[in-house]
Amino acid sequence: MTDEARWWHLSLARDHQVVHELPAGIEFQQQRNRRLATQTLAARGAAWLLVLIGALAAPRGIRLLAGGLSRPTTGYPKSWPLNLAVGIFLVCELAGIGISGVYGFASSIIHKAPATLFLAFDTLARLIPAALACAFLFHRPRHAWRSFGGDRPIPWRALLGVFTLLFITQEALHLLLQPWIPIDPTGGIDSHQAGWTGLAALLVSVCLVAPVGEELLYRGILFQGLSNRLGNLAAAILSALMFTVVHFYGLYGTISVGVLGIALALVYQATRSLKAVIAFHAIYNLTVTLPDWIVDHSSI
């Protein structure tokens, strides 16, 4: 009779209805599941509405991605040699992994680590490497701002078109790979994401901290160094491959992240604006994360 109950509790209860207290609990959870289904459909429907609106801008999205294949790099980033960019990326990425390891150790000895602890370590693990990378490459923050296109406008309509193309591609991949996608009966439940505090920490992490830190390292530095030596397409594929190594989510999840990484690299090269890929990454993460949180953690 609590919101903490999960679907498997309901399944067990249905198998043991000889206990006279269970029918009331079963009815409570069935009503809760109906509300949960409505909320989930609303969240996923909102994502599909964004896809339908973006379909009107799909031609702009195609042109933007095509521009990412052919547009040359100019200015200071063009001078970065491959070994410098890859070396800085690896050093900074290892620093982030080290901080994440400290959080993993701390959470293993703290029963039900609070969401604020997760958010603090997650922020440090993502932003400290990005700050170190900027310190290696730039004398002043304004130099980084200009080099990463901080003063360039964000082409929102073209980004919406790219979002639609990416979303449909990933849905097609899901249908194609469905026989090989394992079902996680727990829904990927993570205790620090529970409740409204967990949701706030999750949204700050995946829609703000992760896009800023990851885009600076993977697209702003790694992709740029690879592109200077190998060209835009090869650099997009190789940087996306490194992106999937860090975000390994099984067969479908890994391929999906790889497609996202290629799209982000081409968007960055076409716009020469880190703001644009950060915004795109944040919107994408929101449409993926929020419906999943409703299913796994929503208190309804």
N, C-alpha and C positions, 0 to 999 in steps of 0.2 A: 504493500500500500504506500510506497514511497517513490519519489522521482528518481532515486538512485538505482531502481530495478532496471534490468536490461532484458532484451528479448529472450535470452535463454532462460531467465527466471520464469517468464511467462510460459515458455515451452515446457519447463519442468513442472510447473503448477498444473498445466492441462493434463499431464500424465499421472498426476497424483490427486485427483479431485475427490478421493475418498476422505480427505481431511476436510471437515465441514467449514473451516474458516477460509478456504481457498477461493470459492466462487466469487466472493465480494472483491478480493484482490485481483482476480482474473478480469472482472468487469472494469475495475479501475484502470488496469493497464491497457485493456483494449480501447477504452476511451482515450487514454493518453497516446496510444499509437496512432489513432485516427487524427488527433491534433498534430502529432509529429509528422504524419504523412502530408497534411495540408501545408505546414510550414516548409517542409522540404520541397514540395512542388512549387511553392511560391518563390523560394530562393533560386531553384534551378530554372524556373520560368523566367525570372528576372535576367539570368545569364543568357538565356535563349532570346529574350527580347533585345538585349544588347547585340546579339549576333544578327538578328533580323534587321536592326537599324544599320548595323555595319555593312550589311550586304549592299546597301545603296552606295557605299564608299569602297566596295571591293576593287573596282578598277584603279582607284587612287592607291590602294594598298599594293596591288600588283606592280604599279609603276614605281612605288617606293622601294619594294624589294629588288626590282630590276636595277634601280639606281644604285643600290648597295653593292651589286655585283661589279659595276663599272666605274663608280666614282673613285678617283684617286685621292690619296691623303696628302694634305699640304700642311705647312707650318712646322712647329717644333716636334710634334709626334712623329712626323715623317723621318726624323733623324735618329729615332731609337733603333739600335741594332737588336737583332733577334735574341742574342744571348743576354743582353741587358734586361729586356722586357721579361723573358722567361725566368731569369734569375731572381728579379724582384718579385715576380708573381709567386714563385715557389717559396721564397723566404717568408713572404707575408702570409701565404696560405698555411705554412707550417706553424706560424705564430697563432693563427686562428684555431688550428687544430689543437694546439697545446692548451689554449684557454678553454676550448670545449671539453678537453680531457679533464681539466680541473673541475668543471661543472659536473661531468659524469661521475667523478669520484665523490664530490660533495653530495650529489643527489642519492648516491648509493648508501650513504651513511645517515642521511636525513630522511625520516619517514614522511612521505608525502611532501616533497619539497614544494614550497609555495611558488605561485606563478611569478612573483616579483623576483625571486632568485633566478629562475629560468630566464626572465627578460634581461636581468642585469648581465648575466654571463653571455647570453646570446648577443646582446648589444656590443659587449666588449670583444667577443670573438669575431664579429663582422666588421666593426668600425675601426678597431685598432689596426688590423692589417691594411685597411684602406688608407688610414692616416699615415702609416709607415710608408706605403707605396708613394703617396704624394710627397712625403718628406724626402724620399730618395730622388725624385725626379724634378721637383720644383723648389724654387727659392721662396716663393710667397704663395699664399692661398689664391690670390687673384690670378696668378699665372696658371694655376691648375684650372680655375674657373673658365678662363678664356680658352685654354687648350682643349678642354672637354666640352666646349660649346655651350657654356652656361648662359651666354648672352643671346643664344639663338632661340627663336620661337618654336613651340611644339606643334607639329602638324597633326592636330587632333583627328581630323576626318580621315586622313591617310592611316593613322594608327588604328582607328576603329575598323577600317577595311582590312588591315593586316590581322587584327584580332579575330575577325570573322573567318578569314582564310585559315588561320591557325586552329581555331576552335573546331571547324568542320573537318580539317585534316586529322585532328586528334580523335574526334568521334569516329571517323572512318577507320582509323587504326584500332580503336577499341573494339569495333565490330569484327574486324579482321582477325584480331589476336584473342578474341574472347575465349575460345576453347583452351588457351594456355594461360589464362589469367587466374591465379589462385584466389579463392574467396577467403578474406580474413573475417571470421565470425565475430571478432571483437570490434570491428570497425576502426582499428587503429587507435583505440582509446588511450589517451595520455593524461594522467591525473592532473598535471599542472595546467591543462587547458580547460578544466571544468569550471563551470559557473561564469558569471559576468566578468569577474576579475581575470579568469583564464582567457576569456574571449578578448578582452582589452589587450592583454599581453600578447596573445596570438596575432591580433591585427597589427599591433605595433611592430612585431617581429617580422611577419611575412609581407606586410604592405608598406613598410617604411625602412626598417633596418636592413633586411635582406636585399631588397632592390638596390639600395644605395651602395652597400658594401660589395655585393656580387658584381654589379654592373661596372663599378670602377675597376675591380681587379680583372674580371673575365673579358669584358668588352673594351674598357678604356685602356688597359695595359696589355694583357695577354693577346687578345685579338689584334691589337695594333702592331705589336712586335712581329707576330706571325704574318700579318698582311704586308708589312714592309719587305719581307723576304719572299713570301710564297704567293702573294696575291689574295684578293678578297674572298673568293670562294673556298680555297683550301684553308685559309685562316678561319673562316666561319665554321667549317666542318671540324677542324682540329680543336678550336677553342670550345665548341659545343661538346666534343668528345670528353675534354677535361671537365666540363660542366656536369656531364652525366656521371663521371666517376665519383664526384662529390655527392650527387643526388641519385643514388642507386635505389630504385623503388621496384625492383622486379622487371620482367620483360617489357610489359606495356609502359610502366612508369618511366623506365630508362629511355626507351625510344621516344616517348612523349617529351621528356625533358630535353633530349637531343634536338628534336624538331624546334622546340622553343628556343634553345640556344642558338641555332642557325638563324632563326627569324630575328632574334635580338641583335645578333652581330650585323646582319644586313641592314636592319633599321638604323643602327648606330652609324654605320658607314655612309648610309644615304643621307642622314640628317646631320652627322657630325655633332650631335647633341646628346650628351649623357643624360640630360633631363628627359629627353624623349623616351629613351629606353628604360629609365627608372620609372617613369609614369606608366609605360606599357607593362612592365614587369609587375608593378603594384596592382594594376587593374586585373591582370591575368590571375595573380595569386588570390585576390579577393574573390573572384568568381569560382575558383577551385576550392578555397578554404572554407568560406562561410557556409555553403550547403553541407559540407562534411561535418563542420562543428555542430550544426543544428541536429544532424542525425546522432552524433556521438555524445554530445554534451548538453544539448538544450534542456533547460528545466521548464517543463510545460505543464 
